[in-house]
Amino acid sequence: MECPQGLEGTKPDEALLLKQCIYGLVQAARQYHKKMVKILKTIRFTGGNVDPCLWMRRDKKGLIYIALYVDDNLLIGTQEAIDDTIEQLRAQGLVPKIEDELDDYLSFNIKFSSNSRRAWLVQPHLILKLETKFGEQVQKLQNYKTPGTPSLNLVRNTKPHLALSKELHKKFCSGVGMLLWLVKHSWPDIANCVRELSKVLNGTTEAAYKKCCA
């Protein structure tokens, strides 16, 4: 860390030693995860082998899962097990902010069936953003029933005269980024198509741009 200007007893070429992680720093998320995992192990949670963000515990109060995403922790299980876990987290020095209704998590919406046994993940804000950005161009293209042309293999462009303009290339990269976010959270069925688009980010052609819009 750089020394604040005018700090008494410091010289211009000196730096401060950080003794405790501060929220907002690059390493803050990693430090939080390490602390949270240590606490979960203390209160008898197991997991983290296949997926380091998924932990579970089963005891006389029921089954509970905890999904860790930085400091947004999702608890799913019996009500008694959830209440007990929250109290144990508080006893370990954490001050959790409790949201009782699960209808929004990590920028996507969660919709439950009438009996609460099924759920759908949707990202309406991101889809609206895609429609706003590419809507007019999509209307001019053919509609497809499958997410991407079967056996599609895009090849990175190496010919300068076929390259997109800087403006369209920037728009292409932005569109692929939003599609990747959809793949990660709610639309895994478009993963193959988006993978091909990602391969040509630094060598985009007009054909690849049309695929991104479609």
Protein Blocks (a to p, Z undefined) as FASTA:
>chain_A
ZZdehiahiafkbccddfbdcehiaklmmmmmmmmmmmmmmnopaejklmmkbccdddfk
occddddehjaccddddfklmmmmmmmmmmnopacdddfbacbgghiacdddfkopaccd
ddfklmmmmmmmmmmmmmmpccdfbgcjehiacdddfbfklpccfklmmmmmmmmmmmmm
mmmmmmmmlmmmmmmmmmmmmoccfklmmmmmZZ
